[in-house]
Amino acid sequence: MVNEKEILLLDDNEVANYYNQDIVEDTMLFNNILVYTNPEEVVEFVKSRCESKMSLPGFFIVDIQMPEMNGFEFIEKVEPFLNELKVKPKIYILTTSSHKRDQESFDNTPLALGYLNKPLTANMLLAQIF
Amino acid sequence: MKGIKFPYDIDLELVKVQYKSVLSFLVFALLGLISFGQPVILADSNLKIIGLNSKYFEDQSSSLNLDQIQNKKELFSEVKKNVFSALASGSAYWFKFNVKNLSNQELWLDVSNSNLTELKYYKLDANSNVVDSSSRSCLEPQFSEAQASYTFKLFIAEKKDTNTYQYFIKARSNLPLEVPIFLGPLSEINLNRHYFEYPTLLFMGAGIGILVYNLFIFFVTRQRLYLFYSLYVFASIMLGTYLSNFPIVTSFLGPVIGHNYLDVWFWTTFGLTALFVDSYFDLKNNGPNFRKLLFTEVLVFVGIGILNLFIPVYKMANFYQVVVMIFYITCFVLGYVMLYRRNPRAKLFCIGWTVVMLAGVYYPLVYNGILPFNVFSKNSLYLGGFIELMVFSMALGSIINDLKNKQEKLNLKLIKNNSELEELNSSLDSFNYHVSHDLKTVLNNTKGLVSMADKYNSIGDNSKVEEIIRKLTRVVDNGTETVQSFLSLGTVDNIFKKEITDPINIEEYVFNTLAINDLDSEIKVDIIKNEIGLLPIHGKAFESILLNFYTNTIKYNDNFPEAMIGFVLQKDFYVIHYKDNGIGIDMEENGELLFEPFRRIRNKKKAEGSGVGLFLIKRIVQNYKGTISLQSEIGKGVLFEIKFPRNS
C-alpha cells in the first residue's frame, strides 16, 4: 500500500535536501514530504512501516553517492520489503553522476523508474510523475 | 744378415697381449692413457706396429731410387718411436725392416696414412733382389684391391714362407708426416683399421646429424647463427674426414686439388668457424676487437690459400699449423674473456673449446712420440671435435631456451604493467568520479539556493532569503575547502618529486602552521614532549599533516578544540603522537577505511568534507616509508600515531 500524497527525499547533502524540499512543496502535489540524509535510517523507516502494515510514501527521490551506501545499495536493501507490496512506491534516482557505471547500475535496477540529473526542477518532477 | 734381429718373430714372442676380450673403444682409450710411454701393441698379439724395429733415411732430394738407397745403408738411423713422424717437407722418407714370418699365416702390411702423396713398397730377398714391389698415392687412389683404399694394405709374405726378407718403404706427404706401419694377418690388419676408423665414422655420423638438425632450425627460425653453425659443422666434417681414411672432400674436389692445393678449400673451415663464433657472441657489439682479429686471421688463411697456388703445400704446412694454432687460441681466449664478462653464452663455449684445445695439445704430443700412439690418441681430435659439437649444440639449444624464458619474462612484465595500468586507470576513474561529484554538488547547491532566494525575494520573504544566504555562504566555504583539498593532492605529488631538504624544526612548524592558517583562535595546541627536535621531512609535507589534523579536530568537536602533540625518539623510529578532544570515531564501524580516499563517515556534527584529508596524510607518511595508525572511541577524541623509520 502506498500513499500517493507522500514523498520521501534521500540525499546526504543537507543543502540539496533543503531546496529539493522547496521545489517539491511548490508542486503542491504532496501533503507530506519526508526528508532523510542517512539511507540506513530510511531502510529502518521502510522496514517499520511495512511491519506495521502502514502505507509507504508513493515517491522516493534517491541520491547515488552517500557515505553509508550508495543509492543502488539502498534500493537493494529495501527491495525485499517492497516486493511484498502489490503497488510499489515509484523510486527515482537523482544524481550529479553521468558515469557509465551508474547508468549500468540503474539499468540493472528495475525498481528505479527514472534517472534524474541534478539539480531537480519542478518540471522534471512533474514529467516523471505524470 | 748376421747379427740382425728379426723383429717380427722376436716381438711376437715377447708380447702376448690378448685384446680381443677388451674391444670397447673407451677401454682402449683408458688403457692408452694408463700405459703412458710404453710400446703399444694393438688388437692382437699377431699384429705388430714396427716403428721401433725399423730404420729410416731422409732423402731431401726426394729423387733417389731403390738402388741408390741400398747403397746408403750406413745413413739409415733408428726410428726410436712406434710411429715415425716428421714435420712437413719436400723430402722422401725411406724405411727398412726385416721380417721372418713364423706365424704360419699370410702376412700383410698396412701403412695407415691417407695423406701420402707417394708410397712405394719393395720386398727384397737374401740376395737383395727385388721379389715384389708396389706403389700407391693419395693423388691416385686405387680401388682394385680387396677393399677400396687410399692407403697401403698389402700382402707381403706367404703362409709357409719362413725366409727372411728385407722390406723398403718410401713415403712422401704434403703435410707433417706420420707413418704407422702395421704387420700381421689380414684379419688383424682389418680389425685394427676398424678401431681407428669407427670413431671417425661416429664423429662423421654425429656431425651430419647435427648439421641436418641445425640446418632445419635455420630454415624454421631464419637465424643466421644456425646457418653458420651448420656450415661450421660441415667444414669440420670435411676437415676431419680429410685427415682420416675418408677424405670426402677429395671425392668432389678431385685428389689433386684436395691434396696439392690444400688451402684452396682448407681456409673455409676457419672462415666458417669465425663466422659462427662471430654470430654466436654477437662480436659486432660485444667484442669488436676480437672480431677484427678473427677475421684478420681468416684473411691470413685466405692469403695462404692464394699463395698455395704458387707454393707447394709442404713448404707452408708447418707455418700453417702455427696459424691454425693461433686461430684456435684466439677463439679459446675469446671464450674465456666472454666468460669473464659474464656473457651467458660463454660457459658452454668455453667447455667445448677447451675440449678441442686439449685434443689439439694432446695430438702433437702423440705425434712426437711423447705419448703413446693408439686408438685413443689417434682419435682424440675426433673425440674432442665430437664433444665440442655436442656442447655447441647444447649452447644453441639453450639460446632457444633463453628466448623462451625471455618471452615468458616479457609476458609477465606485460601482465604486471597491464594490471598496474588498470589499477591506475580505475583509481583515476574513481578520483574523477569523486571530484566531479563534489564540485557539481557545490555548483548545484549554489544554483538551487540562488533560484530559491530569487523566488522568496520576489514574494518579499526576507527572513527566508536571509536563511538561504547563510546556507549559501556555507556551501561556498565548503566548496573552497573541497577545491583546496583536491589541489593539495597535486601539491603533495610535487613535493615528492623534489629533492629532500634539510631537516626541519618541528616545534616551529607546529605553531607556524596555526599562524599561517589563522587557526590560533580556533584551536589550542600543546607540545607535551619533544625528543626529536629536527626531523628530516619536507616542510610542506609536515605542514600538510598538521593542518589536516587541526581542521579535523576543529570540525569534529563539541568543545573548544584542543590538541596535544608528542615527539618521541625510539631506537629505529621517529614517533609522532597527536591527541585531540574531538567527538571521536567509531573504530569498529569505520576502522581502516578512514584512510581511503573520498571516504566520508557519518558524524553527528554533520560537518562536510571531501574525504581527502586522512588519505593525504597517509600518502605523505607512506612516501617516507612510515606508518600511521589511530585509536579512538566515540566521545573520547582520537589519538594518531605516526612512525617514520630513522634510517631513511
HADDOCK unambig.tbl for C-alpha pairs under 7 A between the chains (distance, minus, plus):
assign (segid A and resid 15 and name CA) (segid B and resid 445 and name CA) 6.31 0.50 0.50
assign (segid A and resid 16 and name CA) (segid B and resid 445 and name CA) 5.84 0.50 0.50
assign (segid A and resid 19 and name CA) (segid B and resid 448 and name CA) 6.09 0.50 0.50
assign (segid A and resid 19 and name CA) (segid B and resid 449 and name CA) 6.36 0.50 0.50
assign (segid A and resid 19 and name CA) (segid B and resid 452 and name CA) 6.85 0.50 0.50
assign (segid A and resid 67 and name CA) (segid B and resid 600 and name CA) 5.60 0.50 0.50
assign (segid A and resid 67 and name CA) (segid B and resid 601 and name CA) 5.96 0.50 0.50
assign (segid A and resid 67 and name CA) (segid B and resid 602 and name CA) 6.75 0.50 0.50
assign (segid A and resid 96 and name CA) (segid B and resid 437 and name CA) 6.01 0.50 0.50
assign (segid A and resid 96 and name CA) (segid B and resid 440 and name CA) 6.42 0.50 0.50
assign (segid A and resid 97 and name CA) (segid B and resid 437 and name CA) 6.52 0.50 0.50
assign (segid A and resid 118 and name CA) (segid B and resid 444 and name CA) 6.78 0.50 0.50
assign (segid A and resid 119 and name CA) (segid B and resid 444 and name CA) 5.61 0.50 0.50
assign (segid A and resid 119 and name CA) (segid B and resid 448 and name CA) 6.86 0.50 0.50
